[in-house]
């Protein structure tokens, strides 16, 4: 029974993990954003060259951070 509980929690965690970083970069690039690599984050600039947000170097970006990036950039990411 313990295995099933663990497996269920694992499935819930995977569903709530977020969005892949490469997908965020791709969608922002399609919207006309440019990028500069910082020490720990990728900085995103809009078409006018105005800094809009930073994207961490994690494989998966959690949902709360994705929502903040959407607010800062105005681009729907999922």
Phi and psi in degrees as GROMACS dihedral restraints (atoms count N, CA, C in turn):
[ dihedral_restraints ]
;  ai    aj    ak    al  type     phi  dphi    fc
    3     4     5     6     1   -60.9    20    10
    4     5     6     7     1   -39.4    20    10
    6     7     8     9     1   -58.9    20    10
    7     8     9    10     1   -43.5    20    10
    9    10    11    12     1   -65.5    20    10
   10    11    12    13     1   -38.8    20    10
   12    13    14    15     1   -64.3    20    10
   13    14    15    16     1   -44.7    20    10
   15    16    17    18     1   -61.8    20    10
   16    17    18    19     1   -44.6    20    10
   18    19    20    21     1   -62.7    20    10
   19    20    21    22     1   -41.0    20    10
   21    22    23    24     1   -63.0    20    10
   22    23    24    25     1   -44.1    20    10
   24    25    26    27     1   -64.0    20    10
   25    26    27    28     1   -40.1    20    10
   27    28    29    30     1   -61.3    20    10
   28    29    30    31     1   -42.2    20    10
   30    31    32    33     1   -63.9    20    10
   31    32    33    34     1   -43.5    20    10
   33    34    35    36     1   -62.4    20    10
   34    35    36    37     1   -41.3    20    10
   36    37    38    39     1   -64.5    20    10
   37    38    39    40     1   -42.8    20    10
   39    40    41    42     1   -62.9    20    10
   40    41    42    43     1   -37.6    20    10
   42    43    44    45     1   -68.5    20    10
   43    44    45    46     1   -30.3    20    10
   45    46    47    48     1   -96.1    20    10
   46    47    48    49     1     7.1    20    10
   48    49    50    51     1   -65.0    20    10
   49    50    51    52     1   -40.4    20    10
   51    52    53    54     1   130.1    20    10
   52    53    54    55     1  -146.3    20    10
   54    55    56    57     1  -120.4    20    10
   55    56    57    58     1   142.1    20    10
   57    58    59    60     1   -66.9    20    10
   58    59    60    61     1   139.7    20    10
   60    61    62    63     1   -58.3    20    10
   61    62    63    64     1   -42.7    20    10
   63    64    65    66     1   -63.4    20    10
   64    65    66    67     1   -31.7    20    10
   66    67    68    69     1   -70.5    20    10
   67    68    69    70     1   -37.0    20    10
   69    70    71    72     1   -64.1    20    10
   70    71    72    73     1   -47.5    20    10
   72    73    74    75     1   -60.0    20    10
   73    74    75    76     1   -42.9    20    10
   75    76    77    78     1   -62.1    20    10
   76    77    78    79     1   -46.5    20    10
   78    79    80    81     1   -67.3    20    10
   79    80    81    82     1   -38.6    20    10
   81    82    83    84     1   -67.3    20    10
   82    83    84    85     1   -38.6    20    10
   84    85    86    87     1   -63.7    20    10
   85    86    87    88     1   -39.9    20    10
   87    88    89    90     1   -63.7    20    10
   88    89    90    91     1   -28.3    20    10
   90    91    92    93     1   -85.2    20    10
   91    92    93    94     1     1.3    20    10
   93    94    95    96     1    98.3    20    10
   94    95    96    97     1     9.4    20    10
   96    97    98    99     1   -78.1    20    10
   97    98    99   100     1   149.6    20    10
   99   100   101   102     1  -115.0    20    10
  100   101   102   103     1   164.8    20    10
  102   103   104   105     1  -133.8    20    10
  103   104   105   106     1   149.4    20    10
  105   106   107   108     1  -132.7    20    10
  106   107   108   109     1   135.6    20    10
  108   109   110   111     1   -85.0    20    10
  109   110   111   112     1   122.4    20    10
  111   112   113   114     1   -95.8    20    10
  112   113   114   115     1  -169.7    20    10
  114   115   116   117     1   -67.9    20    10
  115   116   117   118     1   -44.9    20    10
  117   118   119   120     1  -122.9    20    10
  118   119   120   121     1    -8.8    20    10
  120   121   122   123     1  -138.0    20    10
  121   122   123   124     1   160.9    20    10
  123   124   125   126     1   -98.9    20    10
  124   125   126   127     1   126.5    20    10
  126   127   128   129     1   -93.1    20    10
  127   128   129   130     1   134.1    20    10
  129   130   131   132     1  -109.1    20    10
  130   131   132   133     1   132.0    20    10
  132   133   134   135     1  -120.2    20    10
  133   134   135   136     1   140.9    20    10
  135   136   137   138     1   -77.9    20    10
  136   137   138   139     1  -174.9    20    10
  138   139   140   141     1   -62.3    20    10
  139   140   141   142     1   -26.9    20    10
  141   142   143   144     1   -87.0    20    10
  142   143   144   145     1    -1.5    20    10
  144   145   146   147     1    85.5    20    10
  145   146   147   148     1    15.3    20    10
  147   148   149   150     1   -87.2    20    10
  148   149   150   151     1   129.9    20    10
  150   151   152   153     1   -62.6    20    10
  151   152   153   154     1   131.1    20    10
  153   154   155   156     1  -117.2    20    10
  154   155   156   157     1   -41.7    20    10
  156   157   158   159     1  -162.9    20    10
  157   158   159   160     1   168.9    20    10
  159   160   161   162     1  -120.0    20    10
  160   161   162   163     1   141.4    20    10
  162   163   164   165     1  -119.4    20    10
  163   164   165   166     1   119.8    20    10
  165   166   167   168     1   -65.5    20    10
  166   167   168   169     1   162.8    20    10
  168   169   170   171     1   -95.0    20    10
  169   170   171   172     1    51.0    20    10
  171   172   173   174     1  -103.1    20    10
  172   173   174   175     1   149.5    20    10
  174   175   176   177     1   -62.7    20    10
  175   176   177   178     1   -44.2    20    10
  177   178   179   180     1  -114.1    20    10
  178   179   180   181     1   132.3    20    10
  180   181   182   183     1  -102.3    20    10
  181   182   183   184     1   126.8    20    10
  183   184   185   186     1   -67.7    20    10
  184   185   186   187     1   161.5    20    10
  186   187   188   189     1   -59.2    20    10
  187   188   189   190     1   -40.0    20    10
  189   190   191   192     1   -63.3    20    10
  190   191   192   193     1   -42.5    20    10
  192   193   194   195     1   -67.3    20    10
  193   194   195   196     1   -39.1    20    10
  195   196   197   198     1   -61.3    20    10
  196   197   198   199     1   -42.7    20    10
  198   199   200   201     1   -62.6    20    10
  199   200   201   202     1   -38.9    20    10
  201   202   203   204     1   -65.7    20    10
  202   203   204   205     1   -40.8    20    10
  204   205   206   207     1   -63.7    20    10
  205   206   207   208     1   -40.4    20    10
  207   208   209   210     1   -61.4    20    10
  208   209   210   211     1   -42.7    20    10
  210   211   212   213     1   -64.5    20    10
  211   212   213   214     1   -41.3    20    10
  213   214   215   216     1   -72.4    20    10
  214   215   216   217     1   -30.1    20    10
  216   217   218   219     1  -104.6    20    10
  217   218   219   220     1   -23.1    20    10
  219   220   221   222     1    77.5    20    10
  220   221   222   223     1    17.6    20    10
  222   223   224   225     1  -112.8    20    10
  223   224   225   226     1   130.8    20    10
  225   226   227   228     1   -75.5    20    10
  226   227   228   229     1   123.5    20    10
  228   229   230   231     1  -106.5    20    10
  229   230   231   232     1    -9.4    20    10
